[in-house]
């Protein structure tokens, strides 16, 4: 029986921090700390060189009033520079760089900025330097800062289609962006499940399309629904108010009007815009639906009229037109669409989608605007001036940049904040995945594959918040905080993956700010966690530590740990099937959720494993070793213990180290239509003594995999072998009638257990 060594750790290994570490996020580009402090009080004056920066000063005074109960007087004339904040802005209205300098000395604060954006960012930095507790006199440490952002697009997205959030929360969301110097709010306003923007020419869009008769309850897999009418929309006056609110904080609101897919709410209101004529209901289930806009003149007239009103509300350069997850099922069977394909000399339905997007782009370009869409708009040929938002990994963004198109990177692997951020068992239900604060912080928006010239097309990155499983503002806050802070430092351009501990120490100090503001943030960063890797011996698995912590207690008998349980001091040896539980304690009190790791020890555990195809970056934590690490993935919550292949097959070879008798292989696979995850076509087990010539010993067809509900037990005549190969071909393209029809299937697999 191979030995397993488990090392459990607390990601946060030291909740203390150096007293001189300033809690600034994002970290400034240049920072020099000095001796002493400046004392800000009711008598401090703000000296201004002109009156074109009133908005930024007003917002700073609002912060002081809320936090400390006083505001500062402003003047353009002072006999003494003592106890003043002196402001100098070169080009208040025109400069967009965000560049600023901040100097704090004992007698005064000096702010110089290229424009009002830079001044606003200087004030945000200053606010982070102020103490959290209310005081009459505020001490600010002396320092010098020179700062500016690296990326032009530093954004956060919010889906209000699946769940609607009131105007007041949208403003709060914008405040959170402003706090971290982010400058783009991507507002996802239309969906299958709800149309959220008032369009006066088409009142049914909100009379009908903004309301559904019920919603999914629990996870998509459960297929449970309530019968509560649900919906809401933003009036044009409310939108104008929100856009102005964002503008005052130097945040651009980019609206998204989905097309040609994700349009069932609009079709419920105006079924004549479909290929079939309906009737339709606003969707109650999540996923990808077959009914999309029909490619006919009436549709283009409708969308152009909608966009005319959208343009009047949103002054942004870019208008997001979606373009993702648009099934071609209806187009394939639509006489009009097929006639248009023939008339325009198009190759297929993918080129028809490209034609559709080009029509919309031409219209928007004529209005002085640009389109941006999800990376599916690359399929069939990219519209001439389109920008691409790369979500299915970074490949789409790389391809677009090489074609000299602007790109916003937002891969699911690092930027999807609807994924689990802690141990899935301890988290509220999520779509899947596992994206920790540390993983977000490790993201690099500019791929190494690009030349320096191609890299210029990377505008930046953003975090995406899809709300299928978030039905309250508090839940949205929990999913974005504190991951947004990590992304903010990434897109500012000052993140350093080698100094994650420094970022973490700064981040923890922000939790007090969240508490004061009443933000419902995740504390998953405090969880005890583990990393699995093979031992040098090749017959063990080891949970390797990044650093130690003395506050971890654990059990191996299945009970929950207490402050009196065994204290973690060294690797925990696991020599049999058992469950290790651990938690972090401080002063006798439990500070983290319990992490639970059941171990299943077989002949393949800890052995060398190789894959022909590597797992997708979105679902590849742990890599191939995940399949032999002794831990089985949770069938209900596919987080970090699963690996996923998008459109690719699993072909895994395990080296048992020596010839052994084997007669059974067990492997877990997932299915989830709504997430495009499908069982493989079959699973085949092969054996070999030289690692080159393999002989098949058993093949299990898809029907049996379904019968076994993904826990696939493969028994065969006893074999003496050194190598085991497991092949599981991807199901291929998603068939018509299924969510995501025509797209590649996902294949999710976990532990391969050999007995």
N, C-alpha and C positions, 0 to 999 in steps of 0.2 A: 504494500500500500504506500503510494507516494506521500510524502509529508508536505503539508501546506503551512506556510508561515504567514500569518496575517499581522500587518502593522497598521493600526488605526491611528489616525491623526486628526487634529483639529486644523482646518485650513487657517483659521485665525489662531496663530500660535502665541501671540502676545497681545492682549487687548490694550496693553499700555503702549505709549508712544513717546518718542523723544519730545521733550517739552519745547524744543525750538523748531519742531517740524510744523510749519504753517499748514493749516487745513484748506489749502487751495485746490479746487478742482474746476476746470482743468489746470494742471500745473503750468505756470507761466513759462514762456520760452526762455527767458533769462530772469534770474532772481538772485539778489544779493541781500542778505540780512545784515542789519546794522545794530549797534548798541542803542538802547534807550527806547522811549515811546513818545508818541504824540497823544495829547489828551484832548479828545473831542467833547465839547460840552455845549450848553445852551448859548454861550457867548461866541462860539465859533462862527466866523463869517465865510461865505462862499464868494470869492472874487471872480467875476466873469469879464471876459474881454469883449463879448458881444451877447446879444439876446437871442441868438438863433439856437441855443442849446437849452431852452426853457423846459422842454419835455423831459430830458434826461435828469435835470436838476429836480424837477417836480417829482419824478419817480423815486429818486434818492431820498427826498424829504418825506415822501409817503412811507418809505421803509423805516426811516428814523422815528417818525410819528408812531407807527405801529409797534416798533420794537422798544423804543425808549421814552416815548411820550413827549418828544419835542422835535421841532423843525429848526432849520438854520436860515438865518437871514441872508439874502443875496445883495451884492452891491458891485458896482463897476468902479468904485473908488474907495481906497482905504489908505490912511496915513501910515499904518503899520502892517507889516506882513505877519506879525505874530498872531497865533491862534486863528489861522485862515486856511481854507482850501482854495488854492489858486488854480483856475482852469484856463487853458489855452487850447483852442481848437482851430486848426489851420483852415479846413474847408468843410464846415459843418454839414452841409446838405449833400455834397457831391461825392466825397470820398467813401468808398465801400470796403476798404481794406480791413477795417477793424483794428488797425494798429494803434497802440497807445503806450505811454510811459507813465509810471506812477512812482513818485518819490515821497517817502514819509520821513521827515526829520523832526527833531524835537519841537520846533516852533511852528511848522506848517506842513501841509500836504500839497504837493505840486502834481497836477495832472496835465499832460500834454497829449493831444490826440490828433490824428490826421482828419478825422471827421466825427460826427455825432455817434456813429456806431462804436468807434473806439472809445469815446467818452462813456458810453453806456457800459461797455465791457470793463472799463476802469472802475466804474462804480460797483459793478457786480463783484469784482475782485475785492474792493474795499469792504463791501458788505460781508464777505466771507471772513475778513480779518477781525470783524467786530465781535465782542463777546455775546453769548447767547442770552445771558441773564440781563434783565432790565437794570440799568444803572444811570445815574445822573451825569457821571463822567465816564467816558469810554476810552480805554487805553488801546492804542493801535501801535504795533511794533514798527520800529524804524526799518526801512528797506528801500531797495531800488528794483523796479521791475520794467523790463522791456518785453513787449508781448504782441503777438498777432497770430491769427489762425493759419493753419496750413491749407485746409480744404474750404472751398467756397460753399459746399452743400453739407450742412451739419444738421441732420434732421431726425424727426420722429414722426411716425405715422400713427393714425388712429382710425380703426374701422368702426363706424357708427351705423353700419347697415345691419349687421347681425344683432347688435344691441345698441339702443339709442341712449345718448347721454346728454343731459341738459346743458343749456348755454353756460350756466355758472361753472360747470365742471370743465367745459372746453376752455374757458378762461384760465382756470387753475392749471390745466394741462400746459397751456401756453406759458404760464408763470414758471412751471418746472423747466421748460426749455430755456427760458430766459435766464434762469438761475445758473444754468450750466453753459451759457453762451452759445447755445444752439440757435440756428437761424432759419430753419425750414419746418413748417408744420404741414405734413401731407395728410389731407382730410379726405378719407374714403367715404364718399357720400351716397353712393348708389350700389345696390346689391340685389340678388335674388330675393332676399328676405326683407327688403325695405328700401324705399326711395326717400331720402331725407332732406331734399332741397326743394323749396317752393319754386315752381316754374309757372309764371302767371298765364302763359299762352296755353299750357296743358294742365289744368287744375286737377284732373283725375290722377296725376302722378302722386299727389299727396292725399287726395280724397280717398283713393283706392290703394295706390302703391305703397303708401307709408304705413299700412296696417296689415298684420297677419292674424289669422284666427287662433294661432297657438305657436308654441316653440318646443324645440327638443329639450328634454330634461336628462341630465347626466351626459355620459359620453355617447358619441355617435353609434358605437357598437351596441349600446343598450336599446336603441330604436324606441325610446319612450318619449311621449309628447304630452303637454298639457293642453287645455282648451281655453286658455286665457287670451283674449284679444290683446295684441301687443303692437306698439309702434310709436310714432312721433316724427316730427320733422322740424326743420329750422325755417322760419320765415325769412324773406329777403332782408327785412330790417334787422333781424337777429344776426344774419350773416354779415351784413355791413358793420354791425357793432363789433363782432368778433374779429373781422379783418382789420378794423381800425385799432382795436385793442392790441392785436399782434404787431401791427405796423409800429405802434408807439414803442414797442419793445424790440424793434428791428428784426422781426420774424415775418417771413413771407409765408402766406397760406397758399398751398398748391392744392386745388380741388381735383378730385378724381371722379370722373363720370365714366362708368364702366361700359365698354363696348368691344366687340359685338356680343360677348358672353356675359354671364352674371347679370342678366337683364330681365329676369322673370317678373320682378315687381313692376317694371315699366310695361311689360307685355300683359300683365293682369289688368292694367289701366287701359292700354291701347293694343288689344290682341291683333289688330290688323297689321301691326309691324312685324309679326312673326311669319314663319314659313307656312304654318298650318291654319292660322286663323283662330286658334284657341278653342274654347275659353281656357283661361289660366287663373290660378290663385297665387297670391304672394306666397313664396315658399316658406314652409314651416321647418324643413330639415336643412341641415348644413350640407356642404359638399358642392359638387359640380353638376349642373343640370343641363339637359340636352337642348332645351328651348332657348334660342338666341335670336338677336335681331336678324331679320331677313335682309339680304343685300339687294334692296330695291329702292327706287327713287323716293318713295314715300318715307322710307326709313332715313335716308340721308337728309331729306327736308326736315323731318322731325328732329334729328340730332343737331342739325345746324341751328334750328330755332332754339333748341335747348341751350346750345353753346353760346348763342348771342346773349342770352340772359346771364349765363355763367360769367362771360367776359365782363359784363357790366358790374358784377359783384366782386370779381377777383382780378386785381391788377397784375398778378404774377406773370412772369415771362413764360413759364411752363404751365401747360394744362395736361393733367394725367388722364389718359384715355383707356387705361386698363390694358386690354388685349390679351389677358392671360386666360388659361383654362376655358377655351371656347370650343366645345365639341363640334364636330363637323357633321354629326348624324343628320340633322335636319337639312343642312345644305346639300348633302349627298342625295336626298330624296325630294328636293325642291325643284320643280320644273323651271321656276324663274331663276334660281341660283345657277342651275346647270346651263341655262340659256346664256346667262351673263358670262360664265366661264368660257363658253364657246365664242361668244361675241368678242370678248376682250383677248382671246387667244391665251387664256391662262392654262397652266398645266394641271392644276387640281384645286381642291378646296383650301389648301394652305396658301396658294397664290391668290385665291379669292379673298382670304383674310388680309393679305398684304395690300390688295387693291382697295379693300374697305378702309384700312388704316391710312393709305395714301390719299384717299378722297378727303378724309377728315383733316389730315395734315395740310393739304392744299388750302382748305377752307380757313384753318387757323393761321397759317402763314400769311394769308391775305389780310388777316386782321392784326398782323404784327405779333403773333404769339408762336410759341414752339410746342410741339408735343413731346411727352415722355410717356413711356409705357413699359410694362413688364417684359422680361426678355423673350417671351413668345413672339413678340412683334418682329423678331429676327427671322422667323420661319416664313419662307416664301419670298424673302427679300425685304430688306429694311427700307422704310420710307426715307426719302433723301435727307431730311434735316432732323430726323427723330433722335431723341436721347433715349437711352435704355437703362432701366432699373433692373439690375441683375439679382434675381432671388433664388434661382435653382442652382446654387453654387456661384462660382466666379467665372465660369466658362463663358456665359453669355456676355458678361461685361468685357472680358478679354477680346472676344470676337468683335464686339462693337467698337472698342477702342482701336483695334487694328484696322477697322474700316473708317476710322477717323470720325466716329460718332461719340458724343459726350455720354458719360456713364455715371450712375450712382450705384455703388456697391451695397447690397443688402442681402447677402446670402443667408439662407436659413440656418446654416451651421453656427453663425455667430450673432446674427442680428434679428432673429425671430424671438420676440419676448412673450410669445404665447407658449413657448416650450417650458418644461420643468426647469427650475433653477436650483433645486435641492433634491434630496432623496425623494423619488416619486411617491413612495409610500406615505411620506409626511406632508405632501403638498396637496393643494386643491386640484381637482381634475383639470388636466391640460390636454392639448392635442397630442403631445408626445415629445420626443427629443429630450435633450439635457444640455442646457446652456447656462453655465454658472457665470458669476461676475468675473471670475478669473479668465474664463474662456472669451467673454466679450472683450476684456481688456487685451487679450492676445491678438485681436484682429488687426490685420494690416490691409487697409483699403486698396493700396496700389500693388497689384500682383507683380512678382519678380519676372514673370514671363514677358512683360512689356518693355520696350525700349524707352529711353528717356523721353523721346518725342511722343510715343504712344501714351506714356504715362500722363501727359498733359491733359488727356481727355477724361481722366478720372476726376469728376467734380467733387466727390466725397462719398459719404455713406449715411445710412439712417437705420434706426431701429423700427421694426414693424410690429404692430399690436393688432392682431386679428382676434375678434371678441366672441367667437362661438361660445367659449366657456367663461366669459367675463360679463356678467349682467349687472354689475354695480360699479360706480366710480371707485369705491374702495378696493375692489378686486383689480381694476386696471392699475391703480396705484401700486398695489402689491406686486404686480407683474413687471412694472417698469422700474420701480425703485428697489435697490440701488443700481440696477444694470444700466440705466440711462447715464448715470454718472461715469461709469466705466467707458461707455461709448463716447461720451462728450470729450474725454481726454484723448481718446483715439483720434477723433476727427479734428480736434484742435491741433493734433500733430505732436504732442509732447509725451505720449505714452511710451513706456519702456518696459517690455515684458520681463526683463531681467531685474527690474525693481518693483515687481508687483507688491511686495510686502510694504514698501513705502506708500504706494497708492492705497493699499488696504488700510494702513494706519490713518491716513488722511480721511478716507471714506468713513471710517467708524466715527470720527468726530462729527461728521455730518448727520449721524443718526439723531443726535440731540436736536439739530435743526428740524429734522423730520418730525420728531416728537413735538416740538413747539408749534409747528405748523399743522399738526394733526394729520400728517401723511401716513397712510397705512402701508408701511414698507416691509419687505421680506427680510428676515433675519437668518436666511439660509447660509449666509457667510459664516455663521457661528457653528454650523453643523460639524460633527465629527465625520470625516470622509476618508476614503482610502483609494489607493492607486495600485492596480494589479500589474505585476510583471514577472517574467520567468526568473528562476534562480540560476546561478551559475552551474549548478549540478545538473540542471535539466530535468529533475524529477520532483520539483517543488514549485509552488507559486508563492510569490512574496508581495505583500502590500508594502510598497516602499514609501518612506516618509520624506517629505520636503524638509521638515523640521519637527522638533518634539514639543510636547506640551505636558505639563504635569497635572493638568486637571481632568484627564480622561479616565473614566472607570468603565469596566467591562465585565461581562459574564459569558460563560460558554455552556450554561445549562438551560438556556431558553428563557430564563427570567429577565425582567428588565433591570438594568443596572441602577444602583443607588450610590449615594456618596460613600457608603460602607463597602461597596463592591471592590473587587481587586483593582488596584490602581495600575494604569498602563505605564510600564517602564521600559519594556523591550518587546520584540516581536512575539506574537502569540502563535505558538505551534498548534496546528490543527492536523490531527492524524486520522480522523474518522469523520463520518457525516455528522455534522453538528451545526448549531447556529451561534454565531458570535453577535452579541449586542453591546453597543458602546454609546456613551454620551459624555458631554463636557459638563463638569461641575465647577462652581466657584463659591468658596466659602460655605461649602456644604449644600448649596442649592443648584439644582439642575438648570443649566443655561442653554441647552440645545435639545432638539428632538432626539429620540433614540434612533440610532442607525442599526439596522438588522441585516446580517449577512448569513444566509443559510449556505452551507458548503456541501457539495455532492462530489465525492471522491471516486474517480474511476481510473482506468488504465491510461486514459488520454489526458488527465489533468496535469497541467504544467509542462506538457511535452511541446516540442518544436512543431510549429504549424506554418504552412505557407499557402498563399492564395494566388490563383491565376489573375483574378480581378480584385482590386482593393475596394473596400467599402466606400460609399459616398461620404464626402466631408461632413455633410449634415448629420449623418448617423454613423460615425466611424470612431467614436471614442474608444480607446483601448486597442483598436486595430484587430488583426487576425487573432491575437491572443485571447480576445474576449470569448472566443469559441471553446477555449480549453482552460479557462481560469477558475473552474470549480463552482461558478455561480450562475444560476439559471435566471433568465429574464422574467419579469412579471408579465403575465399574459394580458393583464388589464392596463398596465402603464408602461408603454415601451419607451423607456428613457435610456440611461447610459449603458444598461446591460445587454442591449441589442445592437447589432450592426445591420445596416441597410444597403442594398444594392439597387440602383435605379437603372432599369433596363439591362442590367448585367447579370450573369449567372454566378452561382457559387460553385467553385471547384477548390476544395480544401484538401490538402495532404498533410497527415499527421505522422510524425516519426515517433514510434513508440520506444525507440532507443535500443531495443533488442527484440528478438522473436518472442512473441507471446501468443497464447491461445486466446482467441476471441470468438464470440458467437452472437454478439448483440451490439447494436449501435442505436442510441436514442438521440434525436435532435428536435429542437423546438423551432417552429416556424409560425408566422403570424398571418392573419387576414383581417383587413379592414377596408371595405369598399370605399368609404368616404375619404379615406386618406390614401387611396390608390394602392393599397398593399394587398397583394394576392399571393396565394399559395403557389409553390413552384409546380412546373408541369409534372415532375416526378422527383423522387430522391433515390439515388443509386449509391450502393456501397461497393467499393473495389478494394482488393488486397494486393500486396506486393512484398517481395523480400529484398528487392534491389532498388526500389523507388523509381524504376523506369518502366518495367513491364507489369501492368496491372490486370487482374482478373476480376470480373464482376461476380459478386456473390449474392446480391439481392437488389431488386428494383421495386420501389413502391409507387404506384400510380397516383395521380391527383385525387381520384375517388377515395382511395384509402386514407390519404392525408386528411381529406375533409371529414371522413368518418372518425378519425382519431383526434379531430379538432386541434390539429397542429402539434400535438405531442406525439411525435412519430417514433414508434418503437419498431426497429428493424431486426428481426431475429433470423439467423441462418445457421447452417451446419458449421461446427467448430473448425476454425482455421488457425494455422500457425503462421503468423505474419509479423513483419517489422513495420510495415507502412499500411495505413488506412487512408483511402481516398473517399471523399463524399462529394457527389455531384448533385446539385439542385438547380436545374435550368429555370431562369426567370420566365414568368408566364407570358412575357412579350408585350404586345399592345393591348390596352384595355378595350374590351369589346363594346360595341354599341349597346346602349341601355344601361351601362354602368357609369358611375361618376368618373369624369376624366376620360371618356371614350376617345380612343385614338392616340392617347399619350402612352408613354412607357410605364410599365408596372414597377412598383417597388417590391423587392423581396427582402423580408426581414427574418433573420435567423439568430439563434443563440446556441447555447452549449451543445457540443458534440461529445457525447458520453459513450465510451467504449468499454464493454465488459466481456 
